[in-house]
């Protein structure tokens, strides 16, 4: 498995070239899956630039270009997310999974939107731009069951419990964490989600200065089901490579079955994701 850590900007051609290059390197390493961060094809903090980029999902040129990259290199490709318009015209933050032929096998729309005030003028209001998804998604890819999440979802453990119960043995967290929250919470939450679910957690991240005042934390990670970090990046563009042995999932879950133990206390909003779907359903 390979994770690409990027500093995406509002230059689609440049971002796609970077994705293509890292995908070629992943293929040379004989990886089964290459994964990229949230908003890998286009990243802008400017609302007008985003509106100019976003097009309907059906017939989307960026999706077609990504499909060609997967087929060109004959590798399973997971794009952390892409801003696109849903069938109802609303903008969604959508993760995309392509197989080796370039076919889109699954997608997921970010459920939890990043509406926070970090102080010192650093405010984020994703709900002013994006519509929230309402379904959890697990898909089969590269011989694994991949649970799909995006960035801020990481703070909501009940979603990860749903994914584990649906059979996910790898849970992805493509992200564009801010530097303050990344420094404080990124690693500890990733390791917690792995320990809680007994699953591998893979987290390709955006890093560096993206322009328009947006800076991200980086530090992409691959974490095993016992919470051990088996690969980690710093704060510069790079890629990680690690071999994953899925038998570790069964071993961890047998040792610590809490992930599948009914809780005597269940918060009223625990069922965040009421259904699972595959692409096109």
TAZI-V471579 format. One record per residue. N is the residue number from 0. RES is the residue in three letters. SS is DSSP state (h for helix, s for strand, l for the rest). OMEGA is omega in degrees with one decimal (NA if undefined). NEAR is the number of other C-alpha atoms within 12 Angstrom. Layout:
# TAZI-V471579
N_RES_SS_OMEGA_NEAR + N_RES_SS_OMEGA_NEAR
This chain:
# TAZI-V471579
0_UNK_l_177.8_42 + 1_UNK_s_172.5_41 + 2_UNK_s_176.3_49 + 3_UNK_s_174.7_49 + 4_UNK_s_-170.8_46 + 5_UNK_s_165.5_49 + 6_UNK_l_-177.5_41 + 7_UNK_l_177.1_43 + 8_UNK_l_180.0_35 + 9_UNK_l_178.1_30 + 10_UNK_l_-173.9_23 + 11_UNK_h_-178.3_28 + 12_UNK_h_179.1_19 + 13_UNK_h_-179.0_19 + 14_UNK_h_178.7_33 + 15_UNK_h_177.0_35 + 16_UNK_h_178.1_21 + 17_UNK_h_178.2_29 + 18_UNK_h_179.3_44 + 19_UNK_h_-178.7_33 + 20_UNK_h_180.0_23 + 21_UNK_h_178.0_35 + 22_UNK_h_176.2_43 + 23_UNK_h_178.4_28 + 24_UNK_h_177.5_26 + 25_UNK_h_178.5_32 + 26_UNK_h_179.1_27 + 27_UNK_h_177.4_19 + 28_UNK_l_-179.8_22 + 29_UNK_l_177.8_20 + 30_UNK_l_176.2_28 + 31_UNK_l_-174.2_32 + 32_UNK_s_172.2_44 + 33_UNK_s_-173.4_48 + 34_UNK_s_-176.1_53 + 35_UNK_s_-174.4_55 + 36_UNK_l_169.4_51 + 37_UNK_l_177.5_49 + 38_UNK_l_-179.7_49 + 39_UNK_l_-176.8_48 + 40_UNK_l_-178.0_44 + 41_UNK_l_-177.5_41 + 42_UNK_l_177.9_42 + 43_UNK_l_176.7_32 + 44_UNK_l_-176.7_28 + 45_UNK_l_-175.9_20 + 46_UNK_h_-178.5_21 + 47_UNK_h_178.6_13 + 48_UNK_h_178.6_18 + 49_UNK_h_179.9_28 + 50_UNK_h_179.7_24 + 51_UNK_h_-178.0_18 + 52_UNK_h_-169.4_28 + 53_UNK_l_176.2_36 + 54_UNK_l_178.8_23 + 55_UNK_s_-177.5_24 + 56_UNK_l_178.1_29 + 57_UNK_l_-179.2_18 + 58_UNK_l_-177.5_16 + 59_UNK_l_-176.8_19 + 60_UNK_h_179.0_21 + 61_UNK_h_176.7_32 + 62_UNK_h_178.8_37 + 63_UNK_h_179.4_21 + 64_UNK_h_178.6_26 + 65_UNK_h_176.2_42 + 66_UNK_h_179.6_33 + 67_UNK_h_178.3_27 + 68_UNK_h_178.6_34 + 69_UNK_h_-178.5_39 + 70_UNK_h_-179.7_24 + 71_UNK_h_-177.0_23 + 72_UNK_h_179.7_32 + 73_UNK_l_-177.8_28 + 74_UNK_l_174.8_38 + 75_UNK_s_-171.9_43 + 76_UNK_s_177.7_49 + 77_UNK_s_178.1_57 + 78_UNK_s_-172.8_54 + 79_UNK_s_169.7_47 + 80_UNK_s_179.2_42 + 81_UNK_s_173.5_47 + 82_UNK_s_-178.3_42 + 83_UNK_s_178.4_39 + 84_UNK_s_177.0_27 + 85_UNK_l_-178.9_25 + 86_UNK_l_178.8_15 + 87_UNK_l_177.2_12 + 88_UNK_l_-179.7_17 + 89_UNK_l_176.8_24 + 90_UNK_s_176.7_31 + 91_UNK_s_176.4_38 + 92_UNK_s_-165.0_45 + 93_UNK_s_172.6_44 + 94_UNK_s_-173.4_46 + 95_UNK_s_177.3_51 + 96_UNK_s_179.4_42 + 97_UNK_s_175.1_39 + 98_UNK_l_-175.1_33 + 99_UNK_l_179.6_29 + 100_UNK_l_-176.2_20 + 101_UNK_l_178.4_26 + 102_UNK_l_175.0_29 + 103_UNK_s_-175.2_33 + 104_UNK_s_178.4_30 + 105_UNK_s_173.6_33 + 106_UNK_s_-179.4_41 + 107_UNK_s_177.1_48 + 108_UNK_s_-176.6_40 + 109_UNK_l_-177.3_43 + 110_UNK_l_-173.8_33 + 111_UNK_l_-176.1_33 + 112_UNK_l_-170.7_28 + 113_UNK_l_177.2_31 + 114_UNK_s_-175.1_17 + 115_UNK_s_173.0_18 + 116_UNK_s_-175.6_15 + 117_UNK_l_-178.5_15 + 118_UNK_l_-180.0_10 + 119_UNK_l_176.2_7 + 120_UNK_l_-178.8_9 + 121_UNK_l_-177.9_18 + 122_UNK_s_179.2_16 + 123_UNK_s_179.9_24 + 124_UNK_s_-176.5_18 + 125_UNK_h_-176.8_24 + 126_UNK_h_176.1_20 + 127_UNK_h_-177.5_16 + 128_UNK_l_-171.3_26 + 129_UNK_l_169.3_31 + 130_UNK_l_-178.8_27 + 131_UNK_l_171.7_29 + 132_UNK_l_-178.3_32 + 133_UNK_l_-179.7_23 + 134_UNK_l_171.7_29 + 135_UNK_s_-175.7_41 + 136_UNK_s_170.3_44 + 137_UNK_s_179.3_38 + 138_UNK_s_177.6_36 + 139_UNK_s_179.9_30 + 140_UNK_s_175.7_33 + 141_UNK_l_178.1_27 + 142_UNK_l_-178.0_18 + 143_UNK_s_171.7_26 + 144_UNK_s_-173.8_27 + 145_UNK_s_174.1_40 + 146_UNK_s_-172.8_47 + 147_UNK_s_171.2_54 + 148_UNK_s_179.5_55 + 149_UNK_s_165.6_48 + 150_UNK_h_-172.7_45 + 151_UNK_h_173.7_33 + 152_UNK_h_-176.0_38 + 153_UNK_h_-176.4_40 + 154_UNK_h_-175.1_26 + 155_UNK_l_-172.6_28 + 156_UNK_h_-177.1_31 + 157_UNK_h_175.9_29 + 158_UNK_h_-178.2_40 + 159_UNK_h_175.7_46 + 160_UNK_h_175.6_36 + 161_UNK_h_-177.5_33 + 162_UNK_h_177.4_43 + 163_UNK_h_179.3_40 + 164_UNK_h_178.4_31 + 165_UNK_l_173.6_30 + 166_UNK_l_-179.8_29 + 167_UNK_l_173.1_38 + 168_UNK_l_169.6_43 + 169_UNK_s_176.2_44 + 170_UNK_s_-177.7_53 + 171_UNK_s_178.2_52 + 172_UNK_s_174.8_49 + 173_UNK_s_-168.9_50 + 174_UNK_s_169.8_51 + 175_UNK_l_-176.5_47 + 176_UNK_l_173.3_39 + 177_UNK_s_-180.0_34 + 178_UNK_h_179.5_26 + 179_UNK_h_-178.8_20 + 180_UNK_h_177.2_28 + 181_UNK_h_-179.9_29 + 182_UNK_h_-175.1_18 + 183_UNK_h_-164.2_14 + 184_UNK_h_-169.1_21 + 185_UNK_h_-175.2_34 + 186_UNK_h_-174.9_34 + 187_UNK_h_178.8_21 + 188_UNK_h_177.2_29 + 189_UNK_h_-179.8_47 + 190_UNK_h_178.8_32 + 191_UNK_h_180.0_30 + 192_UNK_h_177.1_41 + 193_UNK_h_-179.0_44 + 194_UNK_h_-177.2_34 + 195_UNK_h_-174.7_36 + 196_UNK_h_-173.9_43 + 197_UNK_l_-178.7_42 + 198_UNK_l_167.6_49 + 199_UNK_s_173.2_49 + 200_UNK_s_178.6_50 + 201_UNK_s_-170.4_56 + 202_UNK_s_174.4_54 + 203_UNK_l_-170.4_53 + 204_UNK_s_168.6_51 + 205_UNK_s_-179.5_50 + 206_UNK_s_170.2_40 + 207_UNK_s_-175.9_27 + 208_UNK_s_-175.3_25 + 209_UNK_l_-175.1_29 + 210_UNK_l_179.8_18 + 211_UNK_l_174.6_15 + 212_UNK_l_-177.5_19 + 213_UNK_l_176.3_27 + 214_UNK_s_-176.3_30 + 215_UNK_s_-167.0_38 + 216_UNK_s_-174.7_37 + 217_UNK_l_178.7_44 + 218_UNK_l_173.4_41 + 219_UNK_l_-176.4_47 + 220_UNK_s_167.1_48 + 221_UNK_s_-172.7_41 + 222_UNK_s_-177.5_41 + 223_UNK_l_-174.7_40 + 224_UNK_l_177.0_41 + 225_UNK_l_178.3_30 + 226_UNK_l_179.0_29 + 227_UNK_l_175.3_26 + 228_UNK_s_-178.4_27 + 229_UNK_s_172.5_25 + 230_UNK_s_-179.2_28 + 231_UNK_s_177.7_31 + 232_UNK_l_174.9_31 + 233_UNK_l_-176.3_24 + 234_UNK_l_177.8_29 + 235_UNK_l_176.4_24 + 236_UNK_l_-177.6_31 + 237_UNK_s_169.0_33 + 238_UNK_s_178.5_41 + 239_UNK_s_176.3_37 + 240_UNK_s_178.2_33 + 241_UNK_l_172.8_27 + 242_UNK_l_-179.6_22 + 243_UNK_l_177.0_29 + 244_UNK_l_-174.1_21 + 245_UNK_l_175.9_24 + 246_UNK_h_178.1_18 + 247_UNK_h_178.8_25 + 248_UNK_h_179.8_35 + 249_UNK_h_179.7_25 + 250_UNK_h_-178.3_18 + 251_UNK_h_-177.6_28 + 252_UNK_h_175.9_29 + 253_UNK_h_179.6_19 + 254_UNK_h_-174.4_16 + 255_UNK_l_-172.4_20 + 256_UNK_h_-176.7_22 + 257_UNK_h_-178.2_18 + 258_UNK_h_-175.8_33 + 259_UNK_h_-179.2_22 + 260_UNK_l_178.6_17 + 261_UNK_l_-179.7_11 + 262_UNK_l_177.5_12 + 263_UNK_l_176.9_6 + 264_UNK_l_-178.6_9 + 265_UNK_l_-179.9_11 + 266_UNK_l_-175.1_11 + 267_UNK_l_-177.2_8 + 268_UNK_l_-176.5_13 + 269_UNK_l_-176.9_17 + 270_UNK_l_-176.2_20 + 271_UNK_l_-175.6_26 + 272_UNK_l_-171.4_33 + 273_UNK_l_-175.5_19 + 274_UNK_l_175.4_20 + 275_UNK_s_179.2_29 + 276_UNK_l_170.3_25 + 277_UNK_l_-178.1_24 + 278_UNK_l_175.2_23 + 279_UNK_l_-179.3_15 + 280_UNK_l_NA_12
